Amino acid sequence: MMDEKDWAEFKRKLKSKTEIDLDLYKEPQMKRRIGNLVTRASMNSYVEYFDNAAKNKDDFAAFIEYLTINVSEFFRTPEKFGKLETDVIPDLLKRSSKLNIWSAGCSIGAEPYSLAIIMKEMTPNVKHRILASDLDIEILAKAKRGVYTKDEIKAMKPERLNKYFKPVEGEKYAVNQEIKNCIEFKRHNLLKDPFENGFDLILCRNVVIYFTEEAKDQLYANFFKALKPGGILFVGATEAILNFRKLGYTSFQPFFYQKPLT
């Protein structure tokens, strides 16, 4: 039976096995999302579903991928990536010739590889640091492989596709090694693990959709500390930070928030 005791035990088991703390997520949405899985699997409780999924590595990996919402594509929201190229990165390059960039919650790797392509074209002779992190180990493994479907590269300009990818089996495309070498992948829990400091640019897009407001505020406060003065946080197109001033940011452009220089 899916009651509060069952939900509490499910959360305990999940946190113990994966370090995912559902107390930091919006409970009604997560109950509905996971409840759909329980119903589709013809299980009677959250715990029964968890125990059954945990018996099989692939089933459990699929469950975690569903839970952590790993949906991504190259140059997602192209008009915002356009602003990144024309306005944000040129502004950052005025203060530093070598940027320290973090793609937080990088999912399948489309975002950091998109960044690497941009940086390669804008500053071909500079090796910037691009850190890409995610909680999901299986998804990080996919990101490191760098092989993508047509849907995942649909926003890619044809000239970029031809230059930075090669066709592989099953109508998929693999990122070339030069671009792969630009990325440093790391497992990281945004709601638990310590943050590095000294970033010029942090991207955290389409990650916080189910976080509580308290968890979001703490995350954005931690990002603020992790940014250099003048550094910029880039969030998703549905994730405007309404209280950005309270957190210390100024608005660089819509969905781009800057840590003041002084």
FENUR-V220344 format. One record per residue. N is the residue number from 0. RES is the residue in one small letter. OMEGA is omega in whole degrees, 0 to 359 (none if undefined). Layout:
n res omega
N RES OMEGA
N RES OMEGA
This chain:
n res omega
0 m 182
1 m 177
2 d 184
3 e 178
4 k 178
5 d 179
6 w 180
7 a 179
8 e 176
9 f 180
10 k 180
11 r 181
12 k 180
13 l 181
14 k 180
15 s 185
16 k 190
17 t 186
18 e 175
19 i 182
20 d 184
21 l 175
22 d 179
23 l 179
24 y 179
25 k 189
26 e 183
27 p 181
28 q 181
29 m 176
30 k 180
31 r 182
32 r 181
33 i 177
34 g 176
35 n 178
36 l 180
37 v 181
38 t 181
39 r 180
40 a 180
41 s 176
42 m 184
43 n 183
44 s 176
45 y 182
46 v 178
47 e 178
48 y 181
49 f 182
50 d 180
51 n 180
52 a 184
53 a 180
54 k 185
55 n 184
56 k 182
57 d 179
58 d 181
59 f 178
60 a 178
61 a 178
62 f 180
63 i 178
64 e 178
65 y 184
66 l 184
67 t 168
68 i 182
69 n 176
70 v 182
71 s 175
72 e 181
73 f 178
74 f 180
75 r 189
76 t 188
77 p 182
78 e 178
79 k 175
80 f 176
81 g 177
82 k 177
83 l 181
84 e 189
85 t 187
86 d 191
87 v 183
88 i 175
89 p 178
90 d 180
91 l 181
92 l 176
93 k 184
94 r 182
95 s 181
96 s 179
97 k 187
98 l 174
99 n 190
100 i 179
101 w 170
102 s 186
103 a 187
104 g 191
105 c 179
106 s 187
107 i 175
108 g 182
109 a 182
110 e 180
111 p 177
112 y 175
113 s 177
114 l 181
115 a 178
116 i 179
117 i 183
118 m 178
119 k 181
120 e 182
121 m 183
122 t 189
123 p 184
124 n 182
125 v 176
126 k 176
127 h 174
128 r 175
129 i 176
130 l 178
131 a 183
132 s 175
133 d 178
134 l 189
135 d 182
136 i 181
137 e 179
138 i 176
139 l 178
140 a 177
141 k 180
142 a 180
143 k 178
144 r 175
145 g 178
146 v 191
147 y 178
148 t 178
149 k 180
150 d 183
151 e 179
152 i 188
153 k 180
154 a 182
155 m 174
156 k 183
157 p 181
158 e 176
159 r 178
160 l 181
161 n 185
162 k 190
163 y 182
164 f 172
165 k 179
166 p 175
167 v 187
168 e 174
169 g 179
170 e 176
171 k 183
172 y 181
173 a 176
174 v 180
175 n 188
176 q 180
177 e 179
178 i 178
179 k 181
180 n 181
181 c 190
182 i 173
183 e 182
184 f 183
185 k 172
186 r 182
187 h 177
188 n 184
189 l 183
190 l 185
191 k 189
192 d 176
193 p 180
194 f 166
195 e 176
196 n 172
197 g 180
198 f 173
199 d 184
200 l 174
201 i 174
202 l 173
203 c 191
204 r 177
205 n 180
206 v 193
207 v 189
208 i 182
209 y 178
210 f 171
211 t 179
212 e 178
213 e 179
214 a 178
215 k 181
216 d 179
217 q 179
218 l 182
219 y 175
220 a 178
221 n 176
222 f 180
223 f 178
224 k 184
225 a 180
226 l 167
227 k 169
228 p 184
229 g 180
230 g 188
231 i 172
232 l 181
233 f 182
234 v 183
235 g 187
236 a 176
237 t 189
238 e 179
239 a 180
240 i 187
241 l 182
242 n 186
243 f 180
244 r 179
245 k 181
246 l 176
247 g 184
248 y 163
249 t 180
250 s 176
251 f 174
252 q 176
253 p 179
254 f 173
255 f 184
256 y 188
257 q 170
258 k 185
259 p 180
260 l 180
261 t none
